[in-house]
Amino acid sequence: MRIAKSLLIQPGGNGIYAIPAVALSLFSFAYSTKFGQIAILLYYALWFPLIAVDYRKVLGNYNRHAWMLAFAVLVVLSVFWSAVPSVSLRAGIQYLTQVICTLIAARIIDIRTLTRGMIAGVGIVLIYSILFGGYEYDLMDGTYSFVGAFASKNQLGLYASLGIIVSFAAVFIFGERRIWLAGAGVTGLLSAYCLAVCQSATSVLTTAVVIALIIGLRVVLALTPQQRKLLVIGGGVAVIVLVTASVYLGVVDAILGLFGKDSTLTGRTYLWQQGLAAAAQNPVFGIGYQAYWVQGFAEPERLWNEFYITARTGFHFHNTYIETDVELGFVGVLLLALTLLKILWGHLRRLIEDIRNDESYLLFSIAVLLTIRSFVEIDILTPYTVGTFLFYFAAGKLATVRRPSANPVWHHHTPPNAATS
């Protein structure tokens, strides 16, 4: 029996395949350390075979992807100067292949399908954690927190944050009804519960900021494109002034205090100092991708001991840019930062200039989430993670043709047969 290509690779018409594929991908990312190679092979099996269906459509023109592949290529090339070449080679190939799979997904999945797949995927991930997960004692802040089936409460917090954001977007941006409205409600409630019990200050604060952003953007989008530009510029300046004032007036410390944190962020500032000192040893290209946290090396062994990491693995500097600086030097930080800025600016520009662009509405919001978290986590720096997937999915969408969205929620005069994004 032959399967129509449209059921597999036609954006907007392949939901029967793409929604489960996104959901299973999120489950694979969440528990790849638990299920090992089976989870990773499942992820590859979902996306790589689509090349055989129609390689031109699935791969597209990779000349347009050069800027978003630059960092991933540097990751692989770091094997040539890595302190541990075998580790850098393996991890680099993993990172690059995930990026390629993600760009394939970006070519064949529209934003509504991604949202539905994430609602289903996050729901499954959280249900699994609730059923088979547990609590762990956090030596850094001296509290017991629910970590689910993850190794870290911050990773559970990330999935909970994403669950709340996409569930809210499904109703607020896309106006979902019936089964997907119910699905968004269930996943949203599960996410809120997990966010509360995991006690991740990072996740709670970033979720609140992004939800406020999504609501605030509705006001901006009610204006004309020219008016939006002026409001965004003014709003951007106001946010910078507000954040700066909050730091100097002690507002940040007060907010952290509500979560039992202090200005050292439970030891993170000390870790950052150690990371910057390590980065200074190899300032241009770093020590090699994932070549720092290796058992037997004196400095990581010392830090594992100081932070009571008895497993001597799964630790990092809790800052994407410092971690990148240590592993890939100034060049790596520059490429990663430029990629992130390109994603933020690209989707913000589309959001402002287009009459309506639901795709950039959601992806810009997710990019803001990843940007804020990048100062305290490394969500976009490791292979087989949902952060890396969403980072490059947002990048991949910037290489696609811009089209207006269908079924508008707030522009009621738009005809119902408008083209989909």
LOLUM-660353 format. One line per field, with one value per residue (C-alpha): x, y, z. Coordinates in steps of 0.001 Angstrom, whole numbers, plus 524288, in hexadecimal, padded with zeros to 5 digits. Each point is the difference from the previous one (the first is absolute). Layout:
px: X/...
py: Y/...
pz: Z/...
END
This chain:
px: 80000/8055B/7FF06/7FDB6/80BA8/7F728/7FCC7/80E61/80649/7F56E/7FF7C/7F239/7FB91/808CD/7FAC8/7FCE8/80EA2/80641/7F89A/8040A/80DBE/80192/7FA25/80910/80BA7/7FD3E/7FED9/80CF5/806BB/7FA74/8043E/80B52/808D8/7F648/7FCE9/80D22/80201/7F1E8/7FB12/80A49/7FDC5/7F175/80294/80868/7F61A/7F56A/806FF/80B60/7F7EA/7F7B7/80B7E/7FCE2/7F20E/803FD/80DD2/7FEA8/7F442/804AC/80DEC/7FD7F/80AFB/80AB3/80675/7F52B/80370/80E7E/7FEB1/7F861/80972/80C52/8001B/7FCED/80B1D/80960/7FBA0/80445/80C9A/8040D/80493/80C93/80408/7F84B/80691/7F7DC/7FDC4/7F7C8/7F632/7FF3F/7FE66/7F4E6/7F8CF/8025D/7FA09/7F463/7FDE7/80141/7F6EA/7F5B8/800ED/7FE07/7F42C/7FA67/8019E/7F8DC/7F4F6/7FFBC/7FE63/7F446/7F8B4/7F7D8/7FF03/7F27A/80468/80C09/7F762/7F6E9/80B78/80602/7F32C/7FF6B/80E8E/8013F/7F3C0/805C0/80D2B/7F9DA/7F6AF/80B96/80768/7F476/7FE08/80E2A/80786/80347/80612/80E65/807B4/806BE/80CF2/801CA/7F401/7FD01/7F230/7F876/7FA66/7F814/808B2/7F6CA/80724/80A80/80D33/7FD6C/7F47F/803DD/7FDE0/7F2B5/7FD84/80364/7F5F8/7F5EE/802DF/7FE7F/7F370/7F9EE/804AC/7FB30/7F337/7FDA6/803F6/7F6DA/7F470/804D1/806EE/7FA22/7F25F/7FFB7/7F2EC/7FAC2/80A59/80BD1/7F9AA/7FE16/80DD9/80578/7F84C/80525/80E29/7FF13/7FB34/80A47/80A72/7FB5D/8003E/80DBF/804CF/7FB06/805A2/80D39/802C9/80871/800D8/805C9/7F483/7F584/80584/802B3/7F281/7F99E/80822/7FCB4/7F16E/8000F/80751/7F5F6/7F4E5/80738/802D6/7F159/7FF35/80B48/7F9FF/7F35D/80798/804F4/80DBF/8057D/7F9D9/8051F/80DF8/7FEED/7F988/809FA/80B60/7FA00/7FC89/80DB2/80617/7F65A/8034B/80EA2/7FDE7/7F6F2/8096D/80B82/7F852/7FB90/80E0E/80473/7F3F0/800C9/7F37F/806F3/8051F/7F266/7FA1E/80A9D/7FD50/7F202/80596/80A09/80B2B/80A4E/80853/809BC/7F522/80360/80E0E/7FE70/807E0/80B6F/7FEAF/8001B/80CB3/80610/7FB1C/8059D/80D05/7FFC5/7FC48/80BB4/808F7/7FB57/7F986/7FE81/7FAEE/7FE70/8036F/7F6F3/7F17B/7FC36/80E73/80007/7F72D/807EF/80329/80E54/8023F/803F0/7F71D/7F316/80324/80208/7F313/7F88D/80569/7FCAD/7F1FD/7FE2A/7FE16/8033F/7FC5C/80AAF/7F7D1/7F48B/8053E/80286/802A5/7F197/8023B/7FF82/80A1C/809E7/7FE89/801DF/80BA1/806A2/7FD54/80081/80630/7FCB7/7FD27/7F5B4/7F98E/7FF99/7F9CB/7F5F1/7FC74/7FE9E/7F732/7F76E/7FF25/7FCA2/7F4CC/7FAD1/80111/7FB09/7F369/7FDE3/80170/7F61C/7F6DB/800AA/7FFB4/7F5CD/7F19E/7FF3A/80A4E/7FC55/80C71/808F4/7F6B9/80281/80E0C/80461/7F9FD/806F2/80CC5/7FE88/7FE13/80C74/80759/7FC82/80321/80CF8/805B8/7FDB9/7FEC7/805BC/7F355/804CD/80DDF/7FE71/7FAE6/7F306/7F94A/7F337/80702/80917/7F477/7F7F2/80BD1/802F3/7F1A7/7FE44/80C39/7FB55/7F30A/80729/80447/7F1E4/7F6F8/7F7D4/7F15A/7F4A7/7F8F0/7F26B/7F427/80414/7FB81/800ED/7FF49/7F21B/7FF5C/809EF/7F957/7FEEE/806F7/80C96/80C9C/80619/80D87
py: 80000/80D4D/80B66/80D7F/808F9/80AA4/7F79E/8000A/80C9A/809E9/80A9D/8011E/7F36B/7F63A/8013B/7F187/7FD5A/80C9A/8018F/7F28A/80241/80C9D/7F9BC/7F43A/808D7/80782/7F349/7FB60/80C9B/7FF9E/7F228/7FD28/7FDEC/7F63B/7F829/80202/7FC72/7FBBA/80DD8/8060F/7F64D/802B2/80E7E/7FD95/7F65A/80A57/80A0B/7FACC/7F678/80B66/803DE/7F427/804BE/80C96/8046A/80D14/8041A/7FA10/8054F/80C93/80918/7FED4/80C6A/806D5/7F809/8036B/809EE/7F6A4/7F4B0/807C7/7FD37/7F18D/7FEC5/80676/7F622/7F4DA/806AC/8019F/7F1D2/8051B/807C2/7F8E1/7FB5D/7F395/7FDFF/7F3BC/806D9/80C0F/7F7F0/7F7D8/80B56/808B6/7F629/7FE76/80EA8/801F3/7F4B6/80504/80D46/7F9CE/7F851/80C55/80796/7F4F6/80163/80EB8/7FDC3/7F6FB/80478/80C44/80730/7FB06/7F1EC/802A9/805B4/7F444/7F69E/80720/7FFC6/7F14A/7FDF5/80844/7F9AC/7F263/80409/805C4/7F4A6/7F6BD/80846/800A4/7F13F/7FB99/80B9B/80489/80A31/802CE/807FE/80BA7/80212/80D4A/80646/7F63C/7FC82/7F41A/801ED/7F7B1/7FC6F/7F620/7F641/80A2A/801BD/80E68/8081F/80A6D/7F6AE/7FC2F/80E89/80289/7F61D/80586/80DB9/7FBAD/7F8D8/80C47/80883/7F756/7FD05/80E8B/802BA/7F574/8077C/80E10/80027/7F4DD/7FF7E/7F12F/7F96C/7F2A0/7F56E/80903/8099F/7F4CD/7FB24/80D91/80085/7F2E4/802D6/80DB1/7FAD1/7F547/80A0A/8096B/7F50A/7FB97/80E03/801F1/7F393/8007F/80D31/804CD/80EC5/80133/7F905/80732/80D71/7FD90/7FA2A/80BEE/8091B/7F8D0/7FF1D/80E9B/80217/7F844/807E7/80CC7/7FCFD/7FF08/80E95/802A3/7F7C4/807C5/80B73/8028B/7FB23/80DD5/8025A/7F2DB/8040C/80C31/7F8BC/7F4EB/8099D/80788/7F389/7FAA7/80C34/7FF8A/7F1BE/802F2/80B65/7F7C9/7F48F/808F1/806FF/7F2F7/7FB8E/80C69/80154/7F217/7FB5A/7F457/7FBAF/8016B/7F77C/7F5D0/80026/7FBB2/7F36C/7FE09/804D8/80A44/808B9/7F4EC/7F7E8/7F47C/7FF31/80347/80C88/7F848/7F63E/80B2E/80517/7F296/7FED9/80D11/7FC2F/7F332/806FF/8091B/7F43F/7FE13/80CED/7FEC2/7F23A/7FA26/7F286/7F8C3/7FCE7/7F8D1/7FDF8/806FE/7F7CE/7F38F/7F6C8/8002C/80E65/80793/80BEB/7F914/7F60F/80B3D/8066A/7F31D/7FE21/80DD7/7FEC7/7F20B/7FA39/7F200/7FAC0/808CF/8029A/80840/80CD1/80CF5/80E6F/803BF/80A41/7FD56/80A48/7FC63/7F187/80338/808A8/7F4DF/7F5E8/80810/80CD2/80D9F/7FB0E/7F6AD/80A58/80966/7F637/7FB61/80DDA/80489/7F45B/80306/80E6C/7FC88/7F76A/80A67/80B0E/7F7E1/7FBF1/80D36/8069A/7F6D2/801FD/80EB1/80100/7F5AB/802E9/7F317/7F58F/7F5CD/7F867/80AFD/80391/7F305/7FDA9/80D82/7FD57/7F2E0/8065F/809FA/7F4CB/7F95A/80CE4/802E6/7F21F/8006E/80852/7F563/7F357/7F9B3/7FBC9/80296/7FB08/7F14A/7F5AB/7F90D/80A9E/80713/80D0F/7FCF5/7FAFC/80C61/808D5/7FA7A/7FE45/80EA3/8024E/7F6D9/8070C/80C90/7F95B/7FD5A/808A6/80964/7FDCD/80556/7F741/7FA53/8012F/80C72/801FD/80EC7/8048D/7FBA9/80673/7F684/7F663/7F1FF/7FA4A/80791/7F8B1/7F8B7/80238
pz: 80000/7FC14/80962/7FA44/801CC/80551/80BD8/803B5/7FB6C/7FC90/80A83/8053A/7F979/806ED/80DD7/800DD/7FF1F/804D7/80CCE/80537/7FA8E/807C3/80C2E/7FF30/7FD7A/80C80/8078F/7FA2D/803F8/80DAD/80324/7F6D9/80BCB/80591/7F3AA/7F94F/7F1D0/7FDE5/8026D/7F71B/7F500/800DB/7FE2B/7F409/7FA7B/80090/7F7A3/7F7E6/7F79F/7FB34/7F764/7F78D/7FDF1/7F921/8030F/7F919/807F3/80CC7/7FF9A/7F89D/7FBE3/80A2B/7FB34/8078D/80C21/80077/80B0D/8089D/7FD9F/802EE/80E94/7FE36/7F62A/809A0/80A3E/7F718/7FBD3/80E31/7FF9C/7F9BD/80C10/80A7C/80C72/7FE83/7F14B/80150/808DF/7F754/7F399/8054B/8065B/7F42C/7F6A0/80930/80063/7F152/7FCA8/80968/7F97B/7F29C/804C5/805FB/7F35B/7F907/809D7/7FDCC/7F158/80110/80C3B/8015B/80CD7/80390/7FE33/80859/80AAC/7FFF5/80005/80B84/80785/7FE33/8023F/80C3F/80570/7FE1A/805AB/80C3B/8021B/7FF60/809DB/80940/7FF54/80083/80553/80D9B/808D2/801E9/809BE/7F9C6/806EC/7F9A5/80623/80AD4/7FBB5/7FB97/7F270/7F6CB/7F473/7F9BF/7F779/7FCF6/80669/80289/8048F/7F624/7F4A5/80548/801A2/7F1C1/7FB3D/8095B/7FB02/7F1F2/8035C/805B3/7F4BC/7F4DC/80702/801CD/7F1EA/7FAE1/80580/8000F/7F2C8/7F80E/805C2/80127/8026D/803BA/801EE/7FF81/8093A/80986/7FD88/80293/80CAB/804D4/7FC4D/805A6/80D14/8005B/7FCC6/80A84/80A19/7FC2D/7FFC3/80DC9/805EC/7F93E/80665/7F4D0/8017F/7F260/7F9CD/807BF/7FD1E/7F195/7FE00/8061B/7F782/7F356/802DF/802E6/7F333/7F82F/805F4/7FE02/7F1CA/7FD98/802C4/7F6B0/7F532/80090/7FA3E/7F240/7FC97/800CE/80D4B/804AD/7FD0B/8084A/80B2D/7FFCF/8002A/80B35/80738/7FE30/805DE/80B50/802E2/80032/8095D/80893/800CC/80309/80A9B/805B7/80187/806C3/8089B/804EA/7F976/7FA0B/80D46/805C2/7F54E/801C4/80E8C/7FD7D/7FA56/80AA5/7F76F/80255/7F75F/7FDF9/7F99C/808F6/7FBBE/7F1B0/800C8/8058F/7F4DD/7F645/805C6/7FEB7/7F20E/7FBEF/805EB/7F860/7F36E/80160/7FE30/7F1E8/7FC51/7F136/7FD20/80D89/80501/7F6A8/7FFC4/80C87/80315/80D18/808B2/7FE5B/80B15/803CE/7FD16/80C33/7FEE2/7FD45/80A8B/80990/7FC54/80098/80DA2/80461/7FB28/804EB/7F25E/80398/7F28F/7FA2B/7F3F9/7FB5C/80573/7F93F/8027F/7FFE6/7F597/7F16B/7FC65/80A68/7FCB8/7F1A2/80312/80749/7F56E/7F36A/803E2/7FB75/7F23F/8050E/8088D/7F481/7F6AF/809F2/80427/7F1E1/7FD07/80BBB/7FC7F/7F1F0/804C7/80940/7F63C/7F48C/806B0/8066D/7F2CD/7F9C7/80B63/7FE83/7F126/7FCB2/8021B/8071D/8022F/80A29/7FD24/80430/80B1B/806BD/7FB94/80456/80D59/800FF/7FB8A/80AFB/809A4/7FB43/80043/80E23/80431/7F8B3/80AF0/80A35/7F81B/7F3BD/7F94F/7F21C/80161/8011E/7F683/8018D/807D7/7FDA5/80136/7F4A9/7F80C/801DC/7FE0B/7F290/7FC81/801F0/7F7D0/7F544/7FED8/7FC84/7F359/7FBEC/7F80C/80807/7FEE6/807EE/809B3/7FECB/808EA/80703/80DD8/80118/7F1A9/7FDA0/7F2B4/7FA30/7F6A6/80507/7F42E/80235/7FD8F/80B5D/80511
END
